[in-house]
């Protein structure tokens, strides 16, 4: 996993700490 991809996922999780963001955090 590249740092860019990881940063993008982190931004998504941080921006949406509830609902879908939580699902993404659990998935990864």
C-alpha positions as CSV (number, residue, x, y, z in Angstrom):
1,X,0.0,0.0,0.0
2,X,1.4,3.4,-1.0
3,X,1.6,6.3,1.4
4,X,-0.7,8.3,-0.9
5,X,-3.4,5.6,-0.8
6,X,-3.1,5.3,2.9
7,X,-3.3,9.1,3.3
8,X,-6.5,9.1,1.2
9,X,-8.1,6.4,3.4
10,X,-7.0,8.2,6.6
11,X,-8.6,11.4,5.3
12,X,-11.8,9.6,4.5
13,X,-12.0,8.0,7.9
14,X,-11.1,11.3,9.7
15,X,-13.7,13.2,7.6
16,X,-16.4,10.7,8.3
17,X,-15.8,9.3,11.8
18,X,-19.4,8.0,11.9
19,X,-21.3,5.7,9.5
20,X,-19.4,4.9,6.4
21,X,-16.1,6.3,7.8
22,X,-16.4,3.8,10.7
23,X,-17.1,1.0,8.2
24,X,-14.0,1.9,6.2
25,X,-11.9,2.0,9.3
26,X,-13.1,-1.5,10.3
27,X,-12.7,-2.8,6.8
28,X,-9.1,-1.6,6.7
